């Protein structure tokens, strides 16, 4: 499994044909196929290319929803 640095993760923004990746609890997920992540944004609150661990603690759902997507790596 690929090991991502935060800098590498930040390249996967979901914009201009680039895949949309997000991290949570050290795992990196590919959310590109989700209509909820169009253009690398989710609910106008969350952006792809970032570690969402802290943000998801305040969200109405947790990492369990991200586990529906392919895990493509781990965050260093």
C-alpha positions as a LaTeX table, in Angstrom:
\begin{tabular}{lrrr}
\hline
Residue & $x$ (\AA) & $y$ (\AA) & $z$ (\AA) \\
\hline
Unk1 & 0.00 & 0.00 & 0.00 \\
Unk2 & 1.32 & 3.45 & $-0.89$ \\
Unk3 & 2.54 & 5.68 & 1.91 \\
Unk4 & 1.48 & 9.29 & 1.37 \\
Unk5 & 3.06 & 12.36 & 2.87 \\
Unk6 & 0.70 & 15.28 & 3.55 \\
Unk7 & 2.28 & 17.08 & 0.60 \\
Unk8 & 1.57 & 14.14 & $-1.75$ \\
Unk9 & $-2.00$ & 13.87 & $-0.48$ \\
Unk10 & $-2.55$ & 17.57 & $-1.15$ \\
Unk11 & $-2.11$ & 16.93 & $-4.89$ \\
Unk12 & $-5.27$ & 14.77 & $-5.05$ \\
Unk13 & $-7.79$ & 17.60 & $-5.04$ \\
Unk14 & $-10.46$ & 16.16 & $-7.35$ \\
Unk15 & $-10.14$ & 19.17 & $-9.67$ \\
Unk16 & $-9.02$ & 19.40 & $-13.31$ \\
Unk17 & $-9.15$ & 15.65 & $-13.88$ \\
Unk18 & $-7.13$ & 14.71 & $-10.80$ \\
Unk19 & $-8.41$ & 12.01 & $-8.45$ \\
Unk20 & $-9.97$ & 13.03 & $-5.12$ \\
Unk21 & $-8.28$ & 11.45 & $-2.10$ \\
Unk22 & $-8.96$ & 12.12 & 1.57 \\
Unk23 & $-7.33$ & 10.76 & 4.69 \\
Unk24 & $-8.84$ & 9.81 & 8.02 \\
Unk25 & $-7.24$ & 8.07 & 11.00 \\
Unk26 & $-4.11$ & 7.39 & 8.93 \\
Unk27 & $-5.87$ & 5.78 & 5.97 \\
Unk28 & $-6.15$ & 7.37 & 2.52 \\
Unk29 & $-9.36$ & 6.82 & 0.55 \\
Unk30 & $-10.21$ & 7.44 & $-3.10$ \\
Unk31 & $-13.56$ & 9.30 & $-3.15$ \\
Unk32 & $-13.34$ & 10.26 & $-6.84$ \\
Unk33 & $-16.34$ & 8.14 & $-7.87$ \\
Unk34 & $-18.69$ & 9.69 & $-5.31$ \\
Unk35 & $-21.17$ & 12.26 & $-6.61$ \\
Unk36 & $-20.96$ & 13.79 & $-3.12$ \\
Unk37 & $-17.33$ & 14.74 & $-3.82$ \\
Unk38 & $-17.80$ & 16.58 & $-7.13$ \\
Unk39 & $-14.93$ & 18.92 & $-7.94$ \\
Unk40 & $-13.15$ & 17.77 & $-4.79$ \\
Unk41 & $-15.64$ & 19.29 & $-2.32$ \\
Unk42 & $-18.12$ & 17.61 & 0.01 \\
Unk43 & $-21.09$ & 19.58 & 1.35 \\
Unk44 & $-19.07$ & 22.78 & 0.79 \\
Unk45 & $-17.30$ & 21.94 & 4.07 \\
Unk46 & $-14.62$ & 19.39 & 3.27 \\
Unk47 & $-11.97$ & 19.50 & 0.58 \\
Unk48 & $-10.17$ & 16.58 & $-1.05$ \\
Unk49 & $-6.43$ & 16.35 & $-0.69$ \\
Unk50 & $-6.55$ & 16.72 & 3.08 \\
Unk51 & $-6.55$ & 14.78 & 6.32 \\
Unk52 & $-10.14$ & 14.97 & 7.59 \\
Unk53 & $-9.59$ & 13.19 & 10.91 \\
Unk54 & $-10.37$ & 16.21 & 13.09 \\
Unk55 & $-13.16$ & 17.49 & 10.83 \\
Unk56 & $-14.97$ & 14.15 & 10.92 \\
Unk57 & $-15.03$ & 14.17 & 14.70 \\
Unk58 & $-17.45$ & 17.10 & 14.44 \\
Unk59 & $-19.42$ & 15.65 & 11.50 \\
Unk60 & $-22.73$ & 13.76 & 11.81 \\
Unk61 & $-20.94$ & 10.62 & 10.61 \\
Unk62 & $-17.50$ & 9.15 & 11.08 \\
Unk63 & $-14.91$ & 7.25 & 9.14 \\
Unk64 & $-17.32$ & 4.35 & 8.61 \\
Unk65 & $-18.71$ & 6.11 & 5.53 \\
Unk66 & $-15.25$ & 6.53 & 4.05 \\
Unk67 & $-14.65$ & 2.79 & 4.43 \\
Unk68 & $-17.12$ & 2.30 & 1.56 \\
Unk69 & $-14.47$ & 3.72 & $-0.77$ \\
Unk70 & $-11.24$ & 2.07 & $-1.87$ \\
Unk71 & $-8.34$ & 2.56 & 0.50 \\
Unk72 & $-5.37$ & 3.55 & $-1.66$ \\
Unk73 & $-2.74$ & 4.08 & 0.99 \\
Unk74 & $-1.77$ & 5.23 & 4.42 \\
Unk75 & $-0.84$ & 8.70 & 5.62 \\
Unk76 & 2.68 & 9.08 & 6.94 \\
\hline
\end{tabular}
